[in-house]
């Protein structure tokens, strides 16, 4: 008999997309699955939507964040393999079958991860897709260098491994999937399923667009790795590159947001909090932006002032 796969969907006010997420799990080519929706204190009608589907288990909890919601789902699941599907994403029709086949073929691997296609709020394809840099099984070094596993929904975990290493760390909920994957790949091999297994929804308002939150969480997760790498020059160099990448990526997005808020004269509390995050986790970004701005000013040809009589 096929191994049971548990698809766990954490949900907080995701009624807009939840049906598509649930139905993408229920219509898989792989049949032996259970679907668990964890309603994380939603104030919209997410719970009602989940309740419409026969056989879908809906668990309710007070709002505690996405990492805790995933861990709650894991505690209530029974599958040999586990997939954590965000409530605004969609599995492709053969996702579970292809990832389960990878794990069956690679019995030493802790998880299999597939490729991801970005989609917009309306479900249409965007010109972004994840790219795995190598096809080996040792992924800790490359994940330090670059986070090419975009979202936990692209990953199928062995339950036996999660039982050993634990679940998601709620202290870094926005990057808890990166932290978990690094924690696992420090010890275990992983395999790449070359199929597109997930459609990742990108739109204003999702967690990834909270630049201060993402900057703090991603840089924190990578800084945690230092204690394992002090005597390994190659891994330390990869870590430094990864930190710089997230500092520049989310730091510049946050800096632009802060400038726009200041110019618009609004969102002062958000702006102040964002500036503190920027100065702590990516202090070089405002310095570099200021130097570039000063350089542009210095290169301008200013008109001479006429001398007053």
C-alpha positions as CSV (number, residue, x, y, z in Angstrom):
1,X,0.0,0.0,0.0
2,X,1.2,3.5,-0.7
3,X,2.5,5.4,2.3
4,X,0.1,7.9,3.8
5,X,0.9,11.6,3.0
6,X,-0.3,14.3,5.4
7,X,-0.9,17.7,3.8
8,X,-1.0,20.3,6.5
9,X,-2.5,23.7,5.6
10,X,-1.9,26.5,8.2
11,X,-4.5,29.2,7.7
12,X,-4.9,32.7,9.1
13,X,-7.5,34.9,7.3
14,X,-6.9,33.2,4.0
15,X,-10.5,32.7,2.8
16,X,-9.6,34.4,-0.4
17,X,-7.4,31.5,-1.6
18,X,-8.1,28.6,0.8
19,X,-10.5,26.7,-1.6
20,X,-7.8,26.6,-4.3
21,X,-5.3,25.3,-1.8
22,X,-7.5,22.6,-0.4
23,X,-8.7,21.4,-3.8
24,X,-5.1,21.3,-5.1
25,X,-4.5,18.7,-2.4
26,X,-7.7,16.8,-2.8
27,X,-7.3,16.4,-6.5
28,X,-3.8,14.9,-6.5
29,X,-2.9,11.9,-8.7
30,X,-1.7,10.3,-5.4
31,X,-4.7,8.9,-3.5
32,X,-3.5,7.9,0.0
33,X,-3.6,11.4,1.7
34,X,-5.0,13.2,4.6
35,X,-5.6,17.0,4.6
36,X,-5.5,18.9,7.8
37,X,-6.3,22.6,7.9
38,X,-5.1,24.4,11.1
39,X,-7.3,27.5,11.6
40,X,-4.9,29.9,13.4
41,X,-7.5,32.2,14.9
42,X,-8.9,33.5,11.7
43,X,-11.5,36.2,11.9
44,X,-12.8,35.7,8.3
45,X,-14.8,32.7,7.1
46,X,-11.7,30.4,6.6
47,X,-13.1,27.8,9.1
48,X,-16.4,27.7,7.3
49,X,-14.7,27.1,3.9
50,X,-12.6,24.3,5.4
51,X,-15.7,22.7,6.9
52,X,-17.3,22.4,3.4
53,X,-14.9,19.6,2.4
54,X,-15.8,16.1,3.5
55,X,-12.8,14.3,4.9
56,X,-10.8,17.5,5.6
57,X,-9.8,17.7,9.2
58,X,-10.1,21.3,10.6
59,X,-8.3,22.1,13.8
60,X,-9.0,25.4,15.6
61,X,-6.5,27.3,17.8
62,X,-6.0,30.8,19.0
63,X,-3.7,32.9,16.8
64,X,-0.1,31.8,17.5
65,X,1.6,32.3,14.1
66,X,2.4,30.1,11.1
67,X,5.2,28.1,12.7
68,X,3.0,27.0,15.6
69,X,0.1,26.2,13.3
70,X,2.3,23.9,11.3
71,X,3.5,22.2,14.4
72,X,-0.1,21.8,15.6
73,X,-0.9,20.1,12.3
74,X,2.1,17.8,12.6
75,X,1.0,16.7,16.0
76,X,-2.4,15.8,14.7
77,X,-1.2,14.1,11.5
78,X,-0.5,10.4,10.8
79,X,1.3,10.4,7.5
80,X,4.7,8.8,6.9
81,X,5.4,11.7,4.6
82,X,4.5,15.4,5.5
83,X,3.8,18.4,3.3
84,X,3.2,21.9,4.8
85,X,1.1,23.8,2.2
86,X,0.5,27.5,2.7
87,X,-3.1,28.5,2.4
88,X,-2.5,30.8,-0.6
89,X,-0.4,28.3,-2.6
90,X,-1.4,25.4,-4.9
91,X,0.1,22.0,-5.4
92,X,0.4,20.9,-9.0
93,X,-1.6,17.7,-9.9
94,X,1.3,15.2,-9.7
95,X,3.2,16.9,-6.9
96,X,2.7,14.3,-4.2
97,X,3.2,11.4,-6.4
98,X,6.5,12.7,-7.8
99,X,7.9,13.7,-4.5
100,X,6.9,10.4,-2.9
101,X,8.7,8.6,-5.7
102,X,11.8,10.6,-5.0
103,X,11.8,9.6,-1.4
104,X,11.2,5.9,-2.3
105,X,14.1,6.0,-4.7
106,X,16.4,7.8,-2.3
107,X,15.9,6.0,1.0
108,X,18.6,7.9,2.8
109,X,17.2,11.3,2.1
110,X,15.3,13.3,4.8
111,X,13.2,15.2,2.4
112,X,12.5,15.8,-1.3
113,X,12.0,19.3,-2.7
114,X,10.6,20.2,-6.1
115,X,10.6,23.3,-8.2
116,X,8.2,26.3,-7.7
117,X,6.4,28.4,-10.3
118,X,5.3,31.9,-9.1
119,X,1.7,33.0,-9.7
120,X,-0.2,36.2,-9.1
121,X,-3.2,36.8,-7.0
122,X,-5.4,35.8,-9.9
123,X,-3.6,32.5,-10.4
124,X,-1.8,33.5,-13.6
125,X,1.8,32.5,-14.1
126,X,4.5,35.1,-13.3
127,X,8.0,35.1,-14.9
128,X,9.7,33.7,-11.7
129,X,10.7,30.1,-11.0
130,X,12.9,28.5,-8.4
131,X,16.2,27.1,-9.7
132,X,18.2,24.4,-7.8
133,X,21.9,24.9,-8.2
134,X,23.0,21.3,-8.1
135,X,21.7,17.8,-8.2
136,X,23.7,16.2,-5.4
137,X,22.3,15.2,-2.0
138,X,24.4,17.5,0.2
139,X,22.5,20.8,0.4
140,X,23.6,22.5,3.6
141,X,26.4,24.4,1.9
142,X,24.3,25.6,-1.0
143,X,21.4,26.5,1.2
144,X,23.7,28.7,3.3
145,X,24.7,30.4,0.0
146,X,21.3,30.8,-1.5
147,X,17.8,29.9,-0.4
148,X,16.4,28.1,-3.5
149,X,13.7,26.2,-1.6
150,X,11.2,29.0,-1.7
151,X,8.5,27.6,0.6
152,X,7.7,24.5,2.7
153,X,4.9,23.5,0.3
154,X,7.7,22.5,-2.2
155,X,9.1,20.0,0.3
156,X,8.0,16.5,1.3
157,X,9.5,15.5,4.7
158,X,9.9,12.1,6.2
159,X,8.0,12.0,9.4
160,X,10.7,9.9,11.0
161,X,13.3,12.7,10.5
162,X,10.9,15.4,11.9
163,X,10.4,13.2,15.0
164,X,14.2,13.4,15.6
165,X,15.0,17.1,14.7
166,X,11.6,18.6,15.8
167,X,9.3,21.0,13.9
168,X,9.3,24.7,13.1
169,X,11.0,27.3,15.4
170,X,8.3,29.9,16.2
171,X,11.0,32.5,17.2
172,X,11.7,33.0,13.4
173,X,8.3,32.2,12.0
174,X,8.8,34.1,8.8
175,X,11.9,32.0,8.0
176,X,11.1,28.9,10.0
177,X,11.2,26.8,6.9
178,X,14.7,27.9,6.0
179,X,15.8,27.2,9.6
180,X,14.3,23.7,9.5
181,X,15.8,22.9,6.2
182,X,19.3,24.0,7.4
183,X,18.8,22.1,10.6
184,X,18.0,18.9,8.7
185,X,20.6,19.2,6.0
186,X,23.4,19.7,8.5
187,X,23.0,16.0,9.3
188,X,20.9,14.4,6.6
189,X,21.0,14.3,2.7
190,X,18.1,15.6,0.7
191,X,17.0,15.1,-2.9
192,X,15.7,17.3,-5.7
193,X,12.5,16.4,-7.5
194,X,13.0,18.1,-10.8
195,X,9.2,18.5,-11.4
196,X,7.3,21.7,-10.7
197,X,5.4,20.7,-7.5
198,X,4.0,24.1,-6.3
199,X,2.5,27.3,-7.5
200,X,3.6,30.0,-5.2
201,X,1.4,33.0,-4.9
202,X,3.1,36.5,-4.9
203,X,0.9,39.5,-4.1
204,X,0.9,42.6,-1.9
205,X,0.0,41.7,1.7
206,X,1.4,38.2,2.0
207,X,4.1,37.6,4.6
208,X,7.0,37.8,2.1
209,X,6.0,41.4,1.5
210,X,6.6,42.3,5.1
211,X,10.2,43.3,4.4
212,X,11.2,44.2,8.0
213,X,9.9,40.8,9.3
214,X,11.6,38.9,6.5
215,X,14.9,40.8,7.0
216,X,15.0,40.1,10.7
217,X,14.0,36.4,10.4
218,X,16.3,35.4,7.5
219,X,19.4,37.2,8.8
220,X,18.8,35.8,12.3
221,X,18.5,32.2,11.0
222,X,21.7,32.5,9.1
223,X,23.6,34.0,12.0
224,X,22.5,31.1,14.1
225,X,24.6,28.8,11.9
226,X,27.9,30.4,12.9
227,X,28.5,28.1,15.8
228,X,28.7,25.1,13.5
229,X,31.0,26.7,11.0
230,X,33.8,28.5,12.8
231,X,36.4,25.9,11.6
232,X,35.1,25.5,8.1
233,X,36.2,28.2,5.7
234,X,34.1,27.1,2.8
235,X,30.9,27.0,4.8
236,X,31.7,30.3,6.5
237,X,32.2,32.0,3.2
238,X,28.8,30.6,2.0
239,X,27.2,31.9,5.1
240,X,28.6,35.4,4.6
241,X,27.3,35.4,1.1
242,X,23.9,34.3,2.2
243,X,23.7,37.0,4.9
244,X,24.8,39.7,2.4
245,X,22.2,38.5,-0.1
246,X,19.3,38.8,2.4
247,X,20.6,42.0,3.8
248,X,20.7,43.6,0.3
249,X,17.5,42.0,-0.9
250,X,15.1,42.7,2.0
251,X,17.2,45.7,3.2
252,X,16.8,47.6,0.0
253,X,13.1,46.8,-0.3
254,X,12.7,48.0,3.3
255,X,14.7,51.1,2.7
256,X,12.6,52.0,-0.3
257,X,9.4,51.4,1.8
258,X,10.7,53.7,4.6
259,X,11.6,56.5,2.1
260,X,8.2,56.2,0.5
261,X,6.5,56.4,3.9
262,X,8.5,59.4,4.9
263,X,7.8,61.2,1.7
264,X,4.1,60.4,2.0
265,X,4.0,61.5,5.6
266,X,2.2,58.5,6.9
267,X,2.7,55.1,8.7
268,X,5.1,56.7,11.2
269,X,5.0,53.8,13.7
270,X,5.7,51.2,10.9
271,X,8.4,53.4,9.5
272,X,10.2,53.8,12.9
273,X,10.0,50.1,13.6
274,X,11.3,49.3,10.1
275,X,14.2,51.7,10.5
276,X,15.3,50.1,13.8
277,X,15.2,46.6,12.0
278,X,17.2,48.0,9.1
279,X,19.9,49.5,11.4
280,X,20.3,46.3,13.3
281,X,20.2,43.7,10.6
282,X,21.4,45.5,7.5
283,X,23.1,48.8,8.6
284,X,25.2,48.9,5.4
285,X,22.1,49.5,3.2
286,X,21.2,53.0,4.3
287,X,24.9,53.9,4.2
288,X,25.4,52.6,0.7
289,X,22.1,54.3,-0.5
290,X,23.2,57.6,1.1
291,X,26.6,57.4,-0.6
292,X,25.1,56.7,-4.0
293,X,22.7,59.6,-3.6
294,X,25.5,61.9,-2.5
295,X,27.5,60.7,-5.5
296,X,24.7,61.6,-7.9
297,X,24.4,65.0,-6.3
298,X,28.1,65.7,-6.6
299,X,28.1,64.8,-10.3
300,X,25.3,67.2,-11.2
301,X,26.2,70.4,-13.0
302,X,24.7,73.0,-10.8
303,X,24.0,76.5,-12.4
304,X,26.2,79.3,-11.1
305,X,24.4,81.9,-9.0
306,X,24.5,85.4,-10.3
307,X,26.4,87.7,-7.9
308,X,24.1,90.2,-6.2
309,X,25.0,93.8,-6.5
